[in-house]
Amino acid sequence: MDKVKVKFFAYFRELFGAREMEIELKGSLTLAEFLDSLAQTPQQKKELFHNGHLNPQVVVMVNGSVVNPEAFSEIKLESGSTIAIFPMMGGG
């Protein structure tokens, strides 16, 4: 059974109701398709997406590497992958 682990940080924990989830992959999905299926409520979709693209205020990592928002529709997920979702952090 192909599964991925999703870790949520900051307000995404409250938005998705968990620190992490293990989710079964239904076939071969891109990261974009997976995130679209993960976001089940209008609020979740609004926080993850903007005009059909990944929201620029969201950082997504797959197996410890930051995903370029331009490429998230091209990345194929593999069984055992870990996806981390967190807001862009500002600093000063």
PDB file of N, CA, C and O in Angstrom:
ATOM      1  N   MET A   1       0.848  -1.184   0.000  1.00  0.00           N
ATOM      2  CA  MET A   1       0.000   0.000   0.000  1.00  0.00           C
ATOM      3  C   MET A   1       0.887   1.238   0.000  1.00  0.00           C
ATOM      4  O   MET A   1       1.728   1.404   0.884  1.00  0.00           O
ATOM      5  N   ASP A   2       0.702   2.103  -0.984  1.00  0.00           N
ATOM      6  CA  ASP A   2       1.508   3.309  -1.107  1.00  0.00           C
ATOM      7  C   ASP A   2       0.947   4.412  -0.214  1.00  0.00           C
ATOM      8  O   ASP A   2      -0.226   4.774  -0.314  1.00  0.00           O
ATOM      9  N   LYS A   3       1.798   4.938   0.655  1.00  0.00           N
ATOM     10  CA  LYS A   3       1.388   6.008   1.563  1.00  0.00           C
ATOM     11  C   LYS A   3       2.434   7.107   1.581  1.00  0.00           C
ATOM     12  O   LYS A   3       3.609   6.876   1.299  1.00  0.00           O
ATOM     13  N   VAL A   4       1.979   8.315   1.920  1.00  0.00           N
ATOM     14  CA  VAL A   4       2.875   9.437   2.163  1.00  0.00           C
ATOM     15  C   VAL A   4       2.539  10.011   3.530  1.00  0.00           C
ATOM     16  O   VAL A   4       1.429   9.841   4.035  1.00  0.00           O
ATOM     17  N   LYS A   5       3.511  10.691   4.118  1.00  0.00           N
ATOM     18  CA  LYS A   5       3.300  11.365   5.392  1.00  0.00           C
ATOM     19  C   LYS A   5       3.241  12.857   5.118  1.00  0.00           C
ATOM     20  O   LYS A   5       4.066  13.394   4.379  1.00  0.00           O
ATOM     21  N   VAL A   6       2.259  13.525   5.715  1.00  0.00           N
ATOM     22  CA  VAL A   6       2.120  14.973   5.571  1.00  0.00           C
ATOM     23  C   VAL A   6       2.274  15.589   6.956  1.00  0.00           C
ATOM     24  O   VAL A   6       1.579  15.206   7.897  1.00  0.00           O
ATOM     25  N   LYS A   7       3.196  16.551   7.072  1.00  0.00           N
ATOM     26  CA  LYS A   7       3.411  17.262   8.336  1.00  0.00           C
ATOM     27  C   LYS A   7       2.947  18.699   8.170  1.00  0.00           C
ATOM     28  O   LYS A   7       3.258  19.356   7.176  1.00  0.00           O
ATOM     29  N   PHE A   8       2.195  19.179   9.161  1.00  0.00           N
ATOM     30  CA  PHE A   8       1.652  20.530   9.132  1.00  0.00           C
ATOM     31  C   PHE A   8       2.336  21.380  10.198  1.00  0.00           C
ATOM     32  O   PHE A   8       2.589  20.908  11.306  1.00  0.00           O
ATOM     33  N   PHE A   9       2.631  22.618   9.866  1.00  0.00           N
ATOM     34  CA  PHE A   9       3.288  23.527  10.796  1.00  0.00           C
ATOM     35  C   PHE A   9       2.472  24.806  10.950  1.00  0.00           C
ATOM     36  O   PHE A   9       1.695  25.180  10.071  1.00  0.00           O
ATOM     37  N   ALA A  10       2.669  25.468  12.093  1.00  0.00           N
ATOM     38  CA  ALA A  10       2.018  26.749  12.411  1.00  0.00           C
ATOM     39  C   ALA A  10       0.497  26.610  12.251  1.00  0.00           C
ATOM     40  O   ALA A  10      -0.078  25.609  12.679  1.00  0.00           O
ATOM     41  N   TYR A  11      -0.153  27.601  11.641  1.00  0.00           N
ATOM     42  CA  TYR A  11      -1.613  27.585  11.576  1.00  0.00           C
ATOM     43  C   TYR A  11      -2.170  26.471  10.696  1.00  0.00           C
ATOM     44  O   TYR A  11      -3.369  26.196  10.754  1.00  0.00           O
ATOM     45  N   PHE A  12      -1.339  25.822   9.885  1.00  0.00           N
ATOM     46  CA  PHE A  12      -1.822  24.694   9.091  1.00  0.00           C
ATOM     47  C   PHE A  12      -2.215  23.516   9.978  1.00  0.00           C
ATOM     48  O   PHE A  12      -3.052  22.701   9.590  1.00  0.00           O
ATOM     49  N   ARG A  13      -1.615  23.421  11.172  1.00  0.00           N
ATOM     50  CA  ARG A  13      -2.012  22.357  12.108  1.00  0.00           C
ATOM     51  C   ARG A  13      -3.474  22.509  12.493  1.00  0.00           C
ATOM     52  O   ARG A  13      -4.227  21.535  12.502  1.00  0.00           O
ATOM     53  N   GLU A  14      -3.868  23.728  12.810  1.00  0.00           N
ATOM     54  CA  GLU A  14      -5.259  23.982  13.184  1.00  0.00           C
ATOM     55  C   GLU A  14      -6.176  23.843  11.968  1.00  0.00           C
ATOM     56  O   GLU A  14      -7.263  23.275  12.068  1.00  0.00           O
ATOM     57  N   LEU A  15      -5.736  24.361  10.827  1.00  0.00           N
ATOM     58  CA  LEU A  15      -6.540  24.327   9.612  1.00  0.00           C
ATOM     59  C   LEU A  15      -6.862  22.899   9.180  1.00  0.00           C
ATOM     60  O   LEU A  15      -7.979  22.617   8.748  1.00  0.00           O
ATOM     61  N   PHE A  16      -5.880  21.993   9.298  1.00  0.00           N
ATOM     62  CA  PHE A  16      -6.073  20.604   8.888  1.00  0.00           C
ATOM     63  C   PHE A  16      -6.370  19.677  10.068  1.00  0.00           C
ATOM     64  O   PHE A  16      -6.636  18.491   9.871  1.00  0.00           O
ATOM     65  N   GLY A  17      -6.326  20.211  11.290  1.00  0.00           N
ATOM     66  CA  GLY A  17      -6.705  19.437  12.464  1.00  0.00           C
ATOM     67  C   GLY A  17      -5.725  18.355  12.866  1.00  0.00           C
ATOM     68  O   GLY A  17      -6.114  17.371  13.494  1.00  0.00           O
ATOM     69  N   ALA A  18      -4.450  18.522  12.512  1.00  0.00           N
ATOM     70  CA  ALA A  18      -3.455  17.501  12.857  1.00  0.00           C
ATOM     71  C   ALA A  18      -2.047  18.070  12.733  1.00  0.00           C
ATOM     72  O   ALA A  18      -1.816  19.036  12.005  1.00  0.00           O
ATOM     73  N   ARG A  19      -1.108  17.457  13.456  1.00  0.00           N
ATOM     74  CA  ARG A  19       0.313  17.772  13.287  1.00  0.00           C
ATOM     75  C   ARG A  19       0.864  17.023  12.078  1.00  0.00           C
ATOM     76  O   ARG A  19       1.682  17.542  11.319  1.00  0.00           O
ATOM     77  N   GLU A  20       0.390  15.788  11.923  1.00  0.00           N
ATOM     78  CA  GLU A  20       0.786  15.007  10.755  1.00  0.00           C
ATOM     79  C   GLU A  20      -0.270  13.965  10.455  1.00  0.00           C
ATOM     80  O   GLU A  20      -1.054  13.578  11.321  1.00  0.00           O
ATOM     81  N   MET A  21      -0.275  13.519   9.210  1.00  0.00           N
ATOM     82  CA  MET A  21      -1.206  12.499   8.737  1.00  0.00           C
ATOM     83  C   MET A  21      -0.436  11.535   7.842  1.00  0.00           C
ATOM     84  O   MET A  21       0.539  11.904   7.188  1.00  0.00           O
ATOM     85  N   GLU A  22      -0.894  10.317   7.835  1.00  0.00           N
ATOM     86  CA  GLU A  22      -0.394   9.359   6.861  1.00  0.00           C
ATOM     87  C   GLU A  22      -1.546   9.096   5.905  1.00  0.00           C
ATOM     88  O   GLU A  22      -2.631   8.695   6.329  1.00  0.00           O
ATOM     89  N   ILE A  23      -1.317   9.318   4.625  1.00  0.00           N
ATOM     90  CA  ILE A  23      -2.389   9.267   3.638  1.00  0.00           C
ATOM     91  C   ILE A  23      -2.021   8.282   2.533  1.00  0.00           C
ATOM     92  O   ILE A  23      -0.897   8.276   2.030  1.00  0.00           O
ATOM     93  N   GLU A  24      -2.988   7.456   2.171  1.00  0.00           N
ATOM     94  CA  GLU A  24      -2.788   6.495   1.092  1.00  0.00           C
ATOM     95  C   GLU A  24      -2.823   7.220  -0.249  1.00  0.00           C
ATOM     96  O   GLU A  24      -3.713   8.029  -0.509  1.00  0.00           O
ATOM     97  N   LEU A  25      -1.844   6.919  -1.092  1.00  0.00           N
ATOM     98  CA  LEU A  25      -1.818   7.486  -2.445  1.00  0.00           C
ATOM     99  C   LEU A  25      -2.773   6.695  -3.325  1.00  0.00           C
ATOM    100  O   LEU A  25      -2.713   5.467  -3.375  1.00  0.00           O
ATOM    101  N   LYS A  26      -3.635   7.393  -4.005  1.00  0.00           N
ATOM    102  CA  LYS A  26      -4.575   6.750  -4.926  1.00  0.00           C
ATOM    103  C   LYS A  26      -4.008   6.894  -6.335  1.00  0.00           C
ATOM    104  O   LYS A  26      -4.333   7.841  -7.050  1.00  0.00           O
ATOM    105  N   GLY A  27      -3.170   5.962  -6.721  1.00  0.00           N
ATOM    106  CA  GLY A  27      -2.558   6.018  -8.036  1.00  0.00           C
ATOM    107  C   GLY A  27      -1.357   6.945  -8.054  1.00  0.00           C
ATOM    108  O   GLY A  27      -0.865   7.371  -7.009  1.00  0.00           O
ATOM    109  N   SER A  28      -0.898   7.248  -9.248  1.00  0.00           N
ATOM    110  CA  SER A  28       0.256   8.111  -9.436  1.00  0.00           C
ATOM    111  C   SER A  28      -0.222   9.558  -9.485  1.00  0.00           C
ATOM    112  O   SER A  28      -0.897   9.968 -10.430  1.00  0.00           O
ATOM    113  N   LEU A  29       0.139  10.337  -8.445  1.00  0.00           N
ATOM    114  CA  LEU A  29      -0.304  11.725  -8.351  1.00  0.00           C
ATOM    115  C   LEU A  29       0.874  12.684  -8.375  1.00  0.00           C
ATOM    116  O   LEU A  29       1.963  12.382  -7.888  1.00  0.00           O
ATOM    117  N   THR A  30       0.621  13.851  -8.959  1.00  0.00           N
ATOM    118  CA  THR A  30       1.603  14.921  -8.825  1.00  0.00           C
ATOM    119  C   THR A  30       1.371  15.589  -7.479  1.00  0.00           C
ATOM    120  O   THR A  30       0.339  15.377  -6.843  1.00  0.00           O
ATOM    121  N   LEU A  31       2.322  16.386  -7.051  1.00  0.00           N
ATOM    122  CA  LEU A  31       2.175  17.117  -5.801  1.00  0.00           C
ATOM    123  C   LEU A  31       0.957  18.034  -5.868  1.00  0.00           C
ATOM    124  O   LEU A  31       0.221  18.148  -4.888  1.00  0.00           O
ATOM    125  N   ALA A  32       0.734  18.687  -7.003  1.00  0.00           N
ATOM    126  CA  ALA A  32      -0.422  19.572  -7.170  1.00  0.00           C
ATOM    127  C   ALA A  32      -1.731  18.801  -7.009  1.00  0.00           C
ATOM    128  O   ALA A  32      -2.638  19.261  -6.315  1.00  0.00           O
ATOM    129  N   GLU A  33      -1.835  17.644  -7.640  1.00  0.00           N
ATOM    130  CA  GLU A  33      -3.049  16.826  -7.529  1.00  0.00           C
ATOM    131  C   GLU A  33      -3.257  16.360  -6.095  1.00  0.00           C
ATOM    132  O   GLU A  33      -4.381  16.356  -5.592  1.00  0.00           O
ATOM    133  N   PHE A  34      -2.169  15.967  -5.442  1.00  0.00           N
ATOM    134  CA  PHE A  34      -2.271  15.510  -4.059  1.00  0.00           C
ATOM    135  C   PHE A  34      -2.749  16.638  -3.147  1.00  0.00           C
ATOM    136  O   PHE A  34      -3.655  16.437  -2.338  1.00  0.00           O
ATOM    137  N   LEU A  35      -2.149  17.823  -3.270  1.00  0.00           N
ATOM    138  CA  LEU A  35      -2.537  18.950  -2.418  1.00  0.00           C
ATOM    139  C   LEU A  35      -3.984  19.352  -2.679  1.00  0.00           C
ATOM    140  O   LEU A  35      -4.707  19.718  -1.752  1.00  0.00           O
ATOM    141  N   ASP A  36      -4.405  19.286  -3.933  1.00  0.00           N
ATOM    142  CA  ASP A  36      -5.789  19.612  -4.254  1.00  0.00           C
ATOM    143  C   ASP A  36      -6.745  18.630  -3.574  1.00  0.00           C
ATOM    144  O   ASP A  36      -7.788  19.035  -3.060  1.00  0.00           O
ATOM    145  N   SER A  37      -6.397  17.352  -3.571  1.00  0.00           N
ATOM    146  CA  SER A  37      -7.261  16.364  -2.913  1.00  0.00           C
ATOM    147  C   SER A  37      -7.173  16.470  -1.387  1.00  0.00           C
ATOM    148  O   SER A  37      -8.133  16.149  -0.685  1.00  0.00           O
ATOM    149  N   LEU A  38      -6.026  16.920  -0.876  1.00  0.00           N
ATOM    150  CA  LEU A  38      -5.844  17.083   0.568  1.00  0.00           C
ATOM    151  C   LEU A  38      -6.718  18.213   1.104  1.00  0.00           C
ATOM    152  O   LEU A  38      -7.286  18.102   2.191  1.00  0.00           O
ATOM    153  N   ALA A  39      -6.826  19.297   0.343  1.00  0.00           N
ATOM    154  CA  ALA A  39      -7.618  20.468   0.759  1.00  0.00           C
ATOM    155  C   ALA A  39      -9.084  20.182   0.482  1.00  0.00           C
ATOM    156  O   ALA A  39      -9.538  20.268  -0.659  1.00  0.00           O
ATOM    157  N   GLN A  40      -9.826  19.839   1.539  1.00  0.00           N
ATOM    158  CA  GLN A  40     -11.209  19.425   1.359  1.00  0.00           C
ATOM    159  C   GLN A  40     -12.218  20.527   1.631  1.00  0.00           C
ATOM    160  O   GLN A  40     -13.359  20.444   1.174  1.00  0.00           O
ATOM    161  N   THR A  41     -11.823  21.550   2.360  1.00  0.00           N
ATOM    162  CA  THR A  41     -12.766  22.631   2.658  1.00  0.00           C
ATOM    163  C   THR A  41     -12.385  23.874   1.857  1.00  0.00           C
ATOM    164  O   THR A  41     -11.239  24.007   1.429  1.00  0.00           O
ATOM    165  N   PRO A  42     -13.337  24.784   1.653  1.00  0.00           N
ATOM    166  CA  PRO A  42     -13.004  26.033   0.942  1.00  0.00           C
ATOM    167  C   PRO A  42     -11.870  26.802   1.635  1.00  0.00           C
ATOM    168  O   PRO A  42     -11.030  27.395   0.957  1.00  0.00           O
ATOM    169  N   GLN A  43     -11.835  26.800   2.961  1.00  0.00           N
ATOM    170  CA  GLN A  43     -10.781  27.513   3.695  1.00  0.00           C
ATOM    171  C   GLN A  43      -9.413  26.875   3.445  1.00  0.00           C
ATOM    172  O   GLN A  43      -8.425  27.584   3.250  1.00  0.00           O
ATOM    173  N   GLN A  44      -9.351  25.546   3.451  1.00  0.00           N
ATOM    174  CA  GLN A  44      -8.088  24.855   3.176  1.00  0.00           C
ATOM    175  C   GLN A  44      -7.607  25.167   1.762  1.00  0.00           C
ATOM    176  O   GLN A  44      -6.424  25.435   1.553  1.00  0.00           O
ATOM    177  N   LYS A  45      -8.517  25.132   0.793  1.00  0.00           N
ATOM    178  CA  LYS A  45      -8.142  25.446  -0.594  1.00  0.00           C
ATOM    179  C   LYS A  45      -7.657  26.884  -0.709  1.00  0.00           C
ATOM    180  O   LYS A  45      -6.680  27.160  -1.406  1.00  0.00           O
ATOM    181  N   LYS A  46      -8.342  27.806  -0.022  1.00  0.00           N
ATOM    182  CA  LYS A  46      -7.962  29.220  -0.066  1.00  0.00           C
ATOM    183  C   LYS A  46      -6.561  29.440   0.500  1.00  0.00           C
ATOM    184  O   LYS A  46      -5.798  30.249  -0.028  1.00  0.00           O
ATOM    185  N   GLU A  47      -6.224  28.727   1.565  1.00  0.00           N
ATOM    186  CA  GLU A  47      -4.905  28.897   2.186  1.00  0.00           C
ATOM    187  C   GLU A  47      -3.784  28.269   1.347  1.00  0.00           C
ATOM    188  O   GLU A  47      -2.662  28.776   1.345  1.00  0.00           O
ATOM    189  N   LEU A  48      -4.071  27.183   0.643  1.00  0.00           N
ATOM    190  CA  LEU A  48      -3.040  26.515  -0.156  1.00  0.00           C
ATOM    191  C   LEU A  48      -2.895  27.082  -1.561  1.00  0.00           C
ATOM    192  O   LEU A  48      -1.793  27.115  -2.109  1.00  0.00           O
ATOM    193  N   PHE A  49      -4.015  27.533  -2.152  1.00  0.00           N
ATOM    194  CA  PHE A  49      -3.996  27.931  -3.556  1.00  0.00           C
ATOM    195  C   PHE A  49      -4.436  29.371  -3.757  1.00  0.00           C
ATOM    196  O   PHE A  49      -5.211  29.922  -2.975  1.00  0.00           O
ATOM    197  N   HIS A  50      -3.923  29.962  -4.823  1.00  0.00           N
ATOM    198  CA  HIS A  50      -4.327  31.305  -5.240  1.00  0.00           C
ATOM    199  C   HIS A  50      -4.350  31.308  -6.767  1.00  0.00           C
ATOM    200  O   HIS A  50      -3.316  31.121  -7.409  1.00  0.00           O
ATOM    201  N   ASN A  51      -5.523  31.518  -7.339  1.00  0.00           N
ATOM    202  CA  ASN A  51      -5.688  31.521  -8.802  1.00  0.00           C
ATOM    203  C   ASN A  51      -5.142  30.249  -9.456  1.00  0.00           C
ATOM    204  O   ASN A  51      -4.503  30.312 -10.506  1.00  0.00           O
ATOM    205  N   GLY A  52      -5.394  29.103  -8.837  1.00  0.00           N
ATOM    206  CA  GLY A  52      -4.981  27.823  -9.412  1.00  0.00           C
ATOM    207  C   GLY A  52      -3.524  27.464  -9.226  1.00  0.00           C
ATOM    208  O   GLY A  52      -3.071  26.434  -9.726  1.00  0.00           O
ATOM    209  N   HIS A  53      -2.783  28.294  -8.517  1.00  0.00           N
ATOM    210  CA  HIS A  53      -1.365  28.037  -8.259  1.00  0.00           C
ATOM    211  C   HIS A  53      -1.147  27.952  -6.754  1.00  0.00           C
ATOM    212  O   HIS A  53      -1.995  28.375  -5.968  1.00  0.00           O
ATOM    213  N   LEU A  54      -0.015  27.408  -6.367  1.00  0.00           N
ATOM    214  CA  LEU A  54       0.323  27.374  -4.951  1.00  0.00           C
ATOM    215  C   LEU A  54       0.400  28.803  -4.424  1.00  0.00           C
ATOM    216  O   LEU A  54       1.034  29.664  -5.034  1.00  0.00           O
ATOM    217  N   ASN A  55      -0.238  29.045  -3.303  1.00  0.00           N
ATOM    218  CA  ASN A  55      -0.226  30.367  -2.684  1.00  0.00           C
ATOM    219  C   ASN A  55       1.227  30.759  -2.393  1.00  0.00           C
ATOM    220  O   ASN A  55       1.970  29.959  -1.825  1.00  0.00           O
ATOM    221  N   PRO A  56       1.647  31.970  -2.769  1.00  0.00           N
ATOM    222  CA  PRO A  56       3.050  32.370  -2.558  1.00  0.00           C
ATOM    223  C   PRO A  56       3.433  32.448  -1.074  1.00  0.00           C
ATOM    224  O   PRO A  56       4.619  32.497  -0.746  1.00  0.00           O
ATOM    225  N   GLN A  57       2.451  32.460  -0.187  1.00  0.00           N
ATOM    226  CA  GLN A  57       2.740  32.502   1.256  1.00  0.00           C
ATOM    227  C   GLN A  57       2.891  31.111   1.866  1.00  0.00           C
ATOM    228  O   GLN A  57       3.032  30.979   3.082  1.00  0.00           O
ATOM    229  N   VAL A  58       2.861  30.072   1.027  1.00  0.00           N
ATOM    230  CA  VAL A  58       2.956  28.691   1.495  1.00  0.00           C
ATOM    231  C   VAL A  58       4.275  28.090   1.036  1.00  0.00           C
ATOM    232  O   VAL A  58       4.673  28.246  -0.119  1.00  0.00           O
ATOM    233  N   VAL A  59       4.944  27.408   1.946  1.00  0.00           N
ATOM    234  CA  VAL A  59       6.168  26.671   1.611  1.00  0.00           C
ATOM    235  C   VAL A  59       5.845  25.181   1.713  1.00  0.00           C
ATOM    236  O   VAL A  59       5.296  24.720   2.713  1.00  0.00           O
ATOM    237  N   VAL A  60       6.192  24.446   0.672  1.00  0.00           N
ATOM    238  CA  VAL A  60       5.993  22.997   0.661  1.00  0.00           C
ATOM    239  C   VAL A  60       7.351  22.347   0.445  1.00  0.00           C
ATOM    240  O   VAL A  60       8.116  22.733  -0.439  1.00  0.00           O
ATOM    241  N   MET A  61       7.628  21.355   1.274  1.00  0.00           N
ATOM    242  CA  MET A  61       8.857  20.581   1.124  1.00  0.00           C
ATOM    243  C   MET A  61       8.486  19.120   0.880  1.00  0.00           C
ATOM    244  O   MET A  61       7.521  18.610   1.449  1.00  0.00           O
ATOM    245  N   VAL A  62       9.257  18.461   0.035  1.00  0.00           N
ATOM    246  CA  VAL A  62       9.102  17.029  -0.177  1.00  0.00           C
ATOM    247  C   VAL A  62      10.441  16.392   0.156  1.00  0.00           C
ATOM    248  O   VAL A  62      11.460  16.695  -0.463  1.00  0.00           O
ATOM    249  N   ASN A  63      10.423  15.506   1.141  1.00  0.00           N
ATOM    250  CA  ASN A  63      11.626  14.818   1.602  1.00  0.00           C
ATOM    251  C   ASN A  63      12.756  15.791   1.941  1.00  0.00           C
ATOM    252  O   ASN A  63      13.921  15.545   1.628  1.00  0.00           O
ATOM    253  N   GLY A  64      12.387  16.901   2.586  1.00  0.00           N
ATOM    254  CA  GLY A  64      13.378  17.857   3.072  1.00  0.00           C
ATOM    255  C   GLY A  64      13.839  18.897   2.074  1.00  0.00           C
ATOM    256  O   GLY A  64      14.663  19.748   2.410  1.00  0.00           O
ATOM    257  N   SER A  65      13.325  18.851   0.850  1.00  0.00           N
ATOM    258  CA  SER A  65      13.713  19.839  -0.165  1.00  0.00           C
ATOM    259  C   SER A  65      12.540  20.756  -0.475  1.00  0.00           C
ATOM    260  O   SER A  65      11.420  20.302  -0.706  1.00  0.00           O
ATOM    261  N   VAL A  66      12.820  22.068  -0.475  1.00  0.00           N
ATOM    262  CA  VAL A  66      11.778  23.036  -0.794  1.00  0.00           C
ATOM    263  C   VAL A  66      11.379  22.874  -2.259  1.00  0.00           C
ATOM    264  O   VAL A  66      12.229  22.766  -3.143  1.00  0.00           O
ATOM    265  N   VAL A  67      10.067  22.861  -2.495  1.00  0.00           N
ATOM    266  CA  VAL A  67       9.545  22.716  -3.851  1.00  0.00           C
ATOM    267  C   VAL A  67       9.374  24.093  -4.473  1.00  0.00           C
ATOM    268  O   VAL A  67       8.758  24.982  -3.885  1.00  0.00           O
ATOM    269  N   ASN A  68       9.920  24.256  -5.651  1.00  0.00           N
ATOM    270  CA  ASN A  68       9.723  25.481  -6.418  1.00  0.00           C
ATOM    271  C   ASN A  68       8.247  25.529  -6.810  1.00  0.00           C
ATOM    272  O   ASN A  68       7.754  24.593  -7.440  1.00  0.00           O
ATOM    273  N   PRO A  69       7.527  26.601  -6.451  1.00  0.00           N
ATOM    274  CA  PRO A  69       6.098  26.674  -6.770  1.00  0.00           C
ATOM    275  C   PRO A  69       5.783  26.487  -8.252  1.00  0.00           C
ATOM    276  O   PRO A  69       4.696  26.033  -8.609  1.00  0.00           O
ATOM    277  N   GLU A  70       6.725  26.833  -9.099  1.00  0.00           N
ATOM    278  CA  GLU A  70       6.521  26.664 -10.544  1.00  0.00           C
ATOM    279  C   GLU A  70       6.498  25.185 -10.934  1.00  0.00           C
ATOM    280  O   GLU A  70       5.925  24.826 -11.963  1.00  0.00           O
ATOM    281  N   ALA A  71       7.113  24.330 -10.126  1.00  0.00           N
ATOM    282  CA  ALA A  71       7.280  22.923 -10.494  1.00  0.00           C
ATOM    283  C   ALA A  71       6.358  21.970  -9.740  1.00  0.00           C
ATOM    284  O   ALA A  71       6.426  20.759  -9.949  1.00  0.00           O
ATOM    285  N   PHE A  72       5.490  22.497  -8.861  1.00  0.00           N
ATOM    286  CA  PHE A  72       4.757  21.578  -8.013  1.00  0.00           C
ATOM    287  C   PHE A  72       3.735  20.744  -8.791  1.00  0.00           C
ATOM    288  O   PHE A  72       3.272  19.723  -8.283  1.00  0.00           O
ATOM    289  N   SER A  73       3.376  21.152 -10.004  1.00  0.00           N
ATOM    290  CA  SER A  73       2.461  20.340 -10.810  1.00  0.00           C
ATOM    291  C   SER A  73       3.211  19.278 -11.620  1.00  0.00           C
ATOM    292  O   SER A  73       2.589  18.451 -12.287  1.00  0.00           O
ATOM    293  N   GLU A  74       4.547  19.301 -11.562  1.00  0.00           N
ATOM    294  CA  GLU A  74       5.347  18.334 -12.311  1.00  0.00           C
ATOM    295  C   GLU A  74       5.949  17.251 -11.421  1.00  0.00           C
ATOM    296  O   GLU A  74       6.409  16.226 -11.924  1.00  0.00           O
ATOM    297  N   ILE A  75       5.953  17.462 -10.115  1.00  0.00           N
ATOM    298  CA  ILE A  75       6.590  16.522  -9.194  1.00  0.00           C
ATOM    299  C   ILE A  75       5.662  15.351  -8.915  1.00  0.00           C
ATOM    300  O   ILE A  75       4.549  15.538  -8.423  1.00  0.00           O
ATOM    301  N   LYS A  76       6.117  14.147  -9.227  1.00  0.00           N
ATOM    302  CA  LYS A  76       5.351  12.931  -8.950  1.00  0.00           C
ATOM    303  C   LYS A  76       5.695  12.451  -7.542  1.00  0.00           C
ATOM    304  O   LYS A  76       6.866  12.361  -7.175  1.00  0.00           O
ATOM    305  N   LEU A  77       4.666  12.147  -6.764  1.00  0.00           N
ATOM    306  CA  LEU A  77       4.897  11.649  -5.411  1.00  0.00           C
ATOM    307  C   LEU A  77       5.202  10.161  -5.452  1.00  0.00           C
ATOM    308  O   LEU A  77       4.662   9.415  -6.269  1.00  0.00           O
ATOM    309  N   GLU A  78       6.084   9.750  -4.546  1.00  0.00           N
ATOM    310  CA  GLU A  78       6.439   8.343  -4.430  1.00  0.00           C
ATOM    311  C   GLU A  78       6.030   7.846  -3.058  1.00  0.00           C
ATOM    312  O   GLU A  78       5.975   8.614  -2.097  1.00  0.00           O
ATOM    313  N   SER A  79       5.746   6.572  -2.974  1.00  0.00           N
ATOM    314  CA  SER A  79       5.395   5.969  -1.697  1.00  0.00           C
ATOM    315  C   SER A  79       6.515   6.216  -0.688  1.00  0.00           C
ATOM    316  O   SER A  79       7.695   6.075  -1.009  1.00  0.00           O
ATOM    317  N   GLY A  80       6.135   6.580   0.519  1.00  0.00           N
ATOM    318  CA  GLY A  80       7.113   6.818   1.573  1.00  0.00           C
ATOM    319  C   GLY A  80       7.592   8.260   1.657  1.00  0.00           C
ATOM    320  O   GLY A  80       8.359   8.603   2.556  1.00  0.00           O
ATOM    321  N   SER A  81       7.153   9.105   0.734  1.00  0.00           N
ATOM    322  CA  SER A  81       7.567  10.508   0.768  1.00  0.00           C
ATOM    323  C   SER A  81       6.990  11.215   1.993  1.00  0.00           C
ATOM    324  O   SER A  81       5.937  10.841   2.509  1.00  0.00           O
ATOM    325  N   THR A  82       7.714  12.255   2.447  1.00  0.00           N
ATOM    326  CA  THR A  82       7.230  13.114   3.513  1.00  0.00           C
ATOM    327  C   THR A  82       7.057  14.510   2.945  1.00  0.00           C
ATOM    328  O   THR A  82       7.971  15.082   2.352  1.00  0.00           O
ATOM    329  N   ILE A  83       5.850  15.045   3.145  1.00  0.00           N
ATOM    330  CA  ILE A  83       5.497  16.370   2.650  1.00  0.00           C
ATOM    331  C   ILE A  83       5.310  17.271   3.852  1.00  0.00           C
ATOM    332  O   ILE A  83       4.556  16.931   4.763  1.00  0.00           O
ATOM    333  N   ALA A  84       5.974  18.406   3.874  1.00  0.00           N
ATOM    334  CA  ALA A  84       5.826  19.378   4.956  1.00  0.00           C
ATOM    335  C   ALA A  84       5.187  20.636   4.379  1.00  0.00           C
ATOM    336  O   ALA A  84       5.581  21.118   3.317  1.00  0.00           O
ATOM    337  N   ILE A  85       4.193  21.161   5.097  1.00  0.00           N
ATOM    338  CA  ILE A  85       3.479  22.357   4.646  1.00  0.00           C
ATOM    339  C   ILE A  85       3.529  23.390   5.765  1.00  0.00           C
ATOM    340  O   ILE A  85       3.107  23.123   6.890  1.00  0.00           O
ATOM    341  N   PHE A  86       4.052  24.577   5.441  1.00  0.00           N
ATOM    342  CA  PHE A  86       4.111  25.636   6.449  1.00  0.00           C
ATOM    343  C   PHE A  86       4.072  26.994   5.792  1.00  0.00           C
ATOM    344  O   PHE A  86       4.366  27.124   4.604  1.00  0.00           O
ATOM    345  N   PRO A  87       3.703  28.028   6.575  1.00  0.00           N
ATOM    346  CA  PRO A  87       3.651  29.373   6.005  1.00  0.00           C
ATOM    347  C   PRO A  87       5.047  29.949   5.814  1.00  0.00           C
ATOM    348  O   PRO A  87       5.994  29.599   6.518  1.00  0.00           O
ATOM    349  N   MET A  88       5.139  30.842   4.837  1.00  0.00           N
ATOM    350  CA  MET A  88       6.389  31.573   4.611  1.00  0.00           C
ATOM    351  C   MET A  88       6.715  32.328   5.900  1.00  0.00           C
ATOM    352  O   MET A  88       5.856  33.005   6.467  1.00  0.00           O
ATOM    353  N   MET A  89       7.937  32.209   6.347  1.00  0.00           N
ATOM    354  CA  MET A  89       8.343  32.874   7.580  1.00  0.00           C
ATOM    355  C   MET A  89       9.055  34.175   7.235  1.00  0.00           C
ATOM    356  O   MET A  89       9.925  34.210   6.364  1.00  0.00           O
ATOM    357  N   GLY A  90       8.683  35.223   7.916  1.00  0.00           N
ATOM    358  CA  GLY A  90       9.381  36.499   7.755  1.00  0.00           C
ATOM    359  C   GLY A  90      10.368  36.667   8.893  1.00  0.00           C
ATOM    360  O   GLY A  90      10.255  36.014   9.930  1.00  0.00           O
ATOM    361  N   GLY A  91      11.284  37.499   8.701  1.00  0.00           N
ATOM    362  CA  GLY A  91      12.283  37.721   9.758  1.00  0.00           C
ATOM    363  C   GLY A  91      12.815  39.138   9.688  1.00  0.00           C
ATOM    364  O   GLY A  91      12.556  39.895   8.753  1.00  0.00           O
ATOM    365  N   GLY A  92      13.544  39.443  10.689  1.00  0.00           N
ATOM    366  CA  GLY A  92      14.080  40.791  10.672  1.00  0.00           C
ATOM    367  C   GLY A  92      15.142  40.944  11.731  1.00  0.00           C
ATOM    368  O   GLY A  92      15.719  42.021  11.876  1.00  0.00           O
TER     369      GLY A  92
END
